[in-house]
Amino acid sequence: MKNYILKKHLECAALWPSYLQTILDIINDNLQWEMDNHYKKLNGKLEKLQAQHNTAMLKPKGRQPTSYPRTINLTDIHFTDKEH
């Protein structure tokens, strides 16, 4: 459907070259609207996940599964120039 609309916009631009900029502006506005909606959905999902995480962190430490800290690499290995 989107490709069909784009094709029709371009056909109109070929028929009426003086309206090309107007047609391109409309295409750009439509793409911007779609991207805004897409990122609103993604941001909503992220906020929901963060809220769930914050709620989980506030629960009392009853019988919750043990979580482990991130692994920290404490090795002190020095490589020679050949080994790099």
Buried (B, 14 or more C-beta within 10 A) or exposed (E): EEEEEEEEBBEBBEEEEEEBEEBEEBBEEBEEEEEEEEEEEEEEEEEEEEEEEEEEEEEEEEEEEEEEEEEEEEEEEEEEEEEE
